[in-house]
């Protein structure tokens, strides 16, 4: 008796995935705001009315793309920071984890980096919310270091924000080079590690 409901669920998930993939593909060279529901459903191979079985609006679809892009990365970086070792080890692992995820999901990150500056609205707010979560989780982790335990939450969030900005710069740089250019990637990662080490070295002397 559960076979048919399971099949319906699988079909629904496949259609939802097709809509997300279609929107991502169509927005590769243009702003998400220029996409129409009809374009997306045509690309996904479904009738327009079926769209509303999965998303209430195009904005909701865009927000789902943001969440899909960012949440897996947040989990991976959180795991990287949890590994025992020095701050230098954590920086190296985090930077390489970032590169791995960006290279595996380039279309998602092109979407996020472009839409971040495309204006307000639900998608811009979703990106800002995800970046704030990055900073908040990082600030909590920073508070575990002996030299930072007495720092205020405001100052910890400030440092975390600087680190997030530095990592966003790395994302942009990775997206600007050819996917299989290992030498270029390594050069970007070296600079990324130096940026983060510079921030961490300056922290104990800032106050």
KAPEKA-V196836 format. One record per pair of residues at least 4 apart in sequence whose ideal C-beta (glycine too) atoms are under 7 Angstrom apart, sorted by the first residue. I is the first residue (numbers start at 0). J is the second residue. D is the distance in Angstrom with one decimal. If there is no record, write none. Layout:
BEGIN
i=I j=J d=D
i=I j=J d=D
END
This chain:
BEGIN
i=1 j=5 d=5.7
i=2 j=6 d=6.3
i=3 j=7 d=6.4
i=4 j=8 d=6.4
i=5 j=9 d=6.4
i=6 j=10 d=6.3
i=7 j=11 d=6.3
i=8 j=12 d=6.4
i=9 j=13 d=6.4
i=10 j=14 d=6.4
i=11 j=15 d=6.3
i=12 j=16 d=6.2
i=13 j=17 d=6.3
i=14 j=18 d=6.6
i=14 j=45 d=6.0
i=14 j=49 d=6.9
i=14 j=53 d=6.4
i=15 j=19 d=6.6
i=15 j=53 d=4.6
i=16 j=20 d=6.1
i=17 j=21 d=6.1
i=17 j=43 d=4.0
i=17 j=44 d=6.5
i=18 j=22 d=6.4
i=18 j=39 d=6.2
i=18 j=43 d=4.8
i=18 j=50 d=6.8
i=18 j=53 d=5.9
i=18 j=54 d=7.0
i=18 j=60 d=6.3
i=19 j=23 d=6.3
i=19 j=60 d=6.9
i=19 j=63 d=6.4
i=19 j=64 d=6.1
i=19 j=67 d=7.0
i=20 j=24 d=6.2
i=21 j=25 d=6.2
i=21 j=39 d=5.0
i=21 j=42 d=3.7
i=21 j=43 d=4.1
i=22 j=26 d=6.0
i=22 j=34 d=6.3
i=22 j=39 d=5.1
i=22 j=60 d=5.6
i=22 j=64 d=6.5
i=23 j=64 d=6.3
i=23 j=106 d=5.1
i=23 j=107 d=6.8
i=23 j=110 d=6.1
i=24 j=42 d=6.6
i=25 j=34 d=5.5
i=25 j=38 d=5.9
i=25 j=39 d=6.4
i=25 j=42 d=5.9
i=26 j=31 d=4.8
i=26 j=34 d=6.0
i=26 j=110 d=5.9
i=27 j=106 d=6.3
i=27 j=109 d=6.8
i=29 j=33 d=5.1
i=30 j=113 d=6.9
i=30 j=117 d=5.4
i=31 j=61 d=5.3
i=31 j=114 d=5.7
i=31 j=122 d=6.3
i=32 j=117 d=6.7
i=34 j=38 d=5.6
i=34 j=39 d=5.9
i=34 j=57 d=6.7
i=36 j=40 d=6.2
i=36 j=47 d=5.9
i=36 j=50 d=5.7
i=36 j=57 d=5.8
i=37 j=41 d=6.1
i=37 j=47 d=5.5
i=38 j=42 d=6.3
i=39 j=43 d=6.2
i=40 j=45 d=5.1
i=40 j=46 d=6.6
i=40 j=47 d=4.7
i=40 j=49 d=6.9
i=40 j=50 d=5.3
i=45 j=49 d=4.4
i=50 j=54 d=6.3
i=51 j=55 d=6.9
i=54 j=59 d=4.4
i=54 j=60 d=4.5
i=55 j=59 d=4.8
i=57 j=61 d=6.4
i=58 j=62 d=6.4
i=58 j=120 d=6.7
i=58 j=121 d=4.0
i=58 j=122 d=6.4
i=59 j=63 d=6.5
i=60 j=64 d=6.8
i=61 j=65 d=6.7
i=61 j=121 d=6.8
i=61 j=122 d=4.1
i=62 j=66 d=6.4
i=62 j=121 d=5.5
i=62 j=122 d=6.1
i=62 j=125 d=4.4
i=63 j=67 d=6.2
i=64 j=68 d=6.3
i=64 j=107 d=6.8
i=64 j=110 d=6.0
i=65 j=69 d=6.1
i=65 j=111 d=6.3
i=65 j=122 d=6.2
i=65 j=125 d=4.3
i=65 j=126 d=5.5
i=65 j=129 d=6.2
i=66 j=70 d=5.5
i=66 j=125 d=6.8
i=67 j=107 d=6.7
i=68 j=104 d=6.4
i=68 j=107 d=3.7
i=68 j=108 d=6.4
i=68 j=110 d=6.7
i=68 j=111 d=5.1
i=69 j=73 d=6.1
i=69 j=111 d=6.9
i=69 j=129 d=4.0
i=70 j=74 d=6.5
i=71 j=75 d=6.4
i=71 j=100 d=7.0
i=72 j=76 d=6.2
i=72 j=100 d=4.8
i=73 j=77 d=6.2
i=73 j=132 d=6.5
i=73 j=133 d=6.1
i=73 j=136 d=6.8
i=74 j=78 d=6.5
i=75 j=79 d=6.4
i=75 j=96 d=5.1
i=75 j=100 d=5.8
i=76 j=80 d=6.4
i=76 j=93 d=5.6
i=76 j=96 d=5.8
i=76 j=97 d=6.9
i=77 j=81 d=6.5
i=77 j=136 d=6.2
i=79 j=89 d=6.9
i=79 j=92 d=4.4
i=79 j=93 d=4.8
i=79 j=96 d=4.6
i=80 j=89 d=5.4
i=80 j=93 d=6.4
i=80 j=140 d=5.3
i=82 j=92 d=6.3
i=84 j=88 d=3.2
i=84 j=89 d=6.3
i=86 j=90 d=6.3
i=86 j=199 d=5.4
i=87 j=91 d=6.4
i=87 j=196 d=6.8
i=88 j=92 d=6.2
i=89 j=93 d=5.9
i=90 j=94 d=6.2
i=90 j=192 d=5.6
i=90 j=195 d=4.6
i=90 j=196 d=6.1
i=91 j=95 d=6.4
i=91 j=192 d=6.1
i=92 j=96 d=6.0
i=93 j=97 d=6.4
i=94 j=98 d=6.6
i=94 j=169 d=6.9
i=94 j=188 d=5.4
i=94 j=191 d=4.8
i=94 j=192 d=5.4
i=94 j=195 d=7.0
i=95 j=99 d=6.3
i=95 j=188 d=6.5
i=96 j=100 d=6.4
i=97 j=101 d=6.2
i=97 j=166 d=6.0
i=97 j=169 d=6.2
i=97 j=170 d=7.0
i=98 j=102 d=6.1
i=98 j=173 d=6.2
i=98 j=184 d=6.2
i=98 j=188 d=5.9
i=99 j=103 d=6.3
i=100 j=104 d=6.2
i=101 j=105 d=6.5
i=101 j=108 d=5.2
i=101 j=170 d=5.6
i=101 j=173 d=5.0
i=102 j=178 d=6.5
i=104 j=108 d=6.1
i=105 j=109 d=6.2
i=105 j=174 d=6.5
i=105 j=178 d=6.6
i=106 j=110 d=6.4
i=107 j=111 d=6.4
i=108 j=112 d=6.0
i=108 j=170 d=5.7
i=108 j=174 d=6.1
i=109 j=113 d=6.1
i=109 j=174 d=5.9
i=110 j=114 d=6.0
i=111 j=115 d=6.2
i=111 j=126 d=6.0
i=112 j=170 d=6.4
i=112 j=171 d=5.9
i=112 j=174 d=6.6
i=113 j=117 d=6.3
i=114 j=122 d=5.2
i=114 j=123 d=6.7
i=114 j=126 d=6.3
i=115 j=123 d=6.9
i=115 j=126 d=4.9
i=117 j=123 d=6.7
i=118 j=123 d=6.0
i=119 j=123 d=4.9
i=119 j=124 d=6.9
i=120 j=124 d=6.9
i=121 j=125 d=6.2
i=122 j=126 d=6.6
i=123 j=127 d=6.4
i=124 j=128 d=6.2
i=125 j=129 d=6.4
i=126 j=130 d=6.4
i=127 j=131 d=6.3
i=128 j=132 d=6.6
i=129 j=133 d=6.8
i=130 j=134 d=6.7
i=130 j=163 d=6.1
i=131 j=135 d=6.2
i=132 j=136 d=6.2
i=133 j=137 d=6.2
i=133 j=163 d=5.1
i=134 j=138 d=6.1
i=134 j=156 d=5.9
i=134 j=159 d=4.3
i=134 j=160 d=5.1
i=134 j=163 d=5.2
i=135 j=139 d=6.8
i=136 j=140 d=6.7
i=137 j=141 d=6.2
i=137 j=159 d=4.0
i=137 j=162 d=6.1
i=137 j=163 d=6.9
i=138 j=142 d=6.7
i=138 j=155 d=4.2
i=138 j=156 d=4.8
i=138 j=159 d=4.1
i=141 j=147 d=5.3
i=141 j=155 d=5.3
i=141 j=158 d=6.2
i=141 j=159 d=6.2
i=142 j=147 d=5.9
i=142 j=148 d=6.3
i=142 j=155 d=5.7
i=146 j=203 d=5.1
i=147 j=155 d=6.6
i=150 j=154 d=4.6
i=150 j=155 d=5.3
i=152 j=156 d=6.2
i=153 j=157 d=6.5
i=154 j=158 d=6.7
i=155 j=159 d=6.3
i=156 j=160 d=6.2
i=157 j=161 d=6.9
i=158 j=162 d=6.6
i=158 j=202 d=6.1
i=159 j=163 d=6.4
i=160 j=164 d=6.4
i=161 j=165 d=6.4
i=161 j=198 d=5.6
i=162 j=166 d=6.4
i=162 j=195 d=6.4
i=162 j=198 d=6.1
i=163 j=167 d=6.4
i=164 j=168 d=6.7
i=165 j=169 d=6.9
i=165 j=194 d=4.6
i=165 j=195 d=5.9
i=165 j=198 d=6.7
i=166 j=170 d=6.7
i=167 j=171 d=6.6
i=168 j=172 d=6.4
i=169 j=173 d=6.3
i=169 j=187 d=6.4
i=169 j=191 d=4.2
i=170 j=174 d=6.5
i=171 j=175 d=6.5
i=172 j=187 d=4.8
i=173 j=184 d=6.7
i=173 j=187 d=5.8
i=176 j=180 d=5.1
i=176 j=183 d=4.3
i=176 j=184 d=6.8
i=180 j=184 d=6.3
i=181 j=185 d=6.3
i=182 j=186 d=6.6
i=183 j=187 d=6.5
i=184 j=188 d=6.3
i=185 j=189 d=6.5
i=186 j=190 d=6.7
i=187 j=191 d=6.1
i=188 j=192 d=6.3
i=189 j=193 d=6.6
i=190 j=194 d=6.4
i=191 j=195 d=6.6
i=192 j=196 d=6.1
i=193 j=197 d=6.2
i=194 j=198 d=6.8
i=195 j=199 d=6.4
i=196 j=200 d=6.0
i=197 j=201 d=6.3
i=198 j=202 d=6.6
i=201 j=205 d=5.9
END
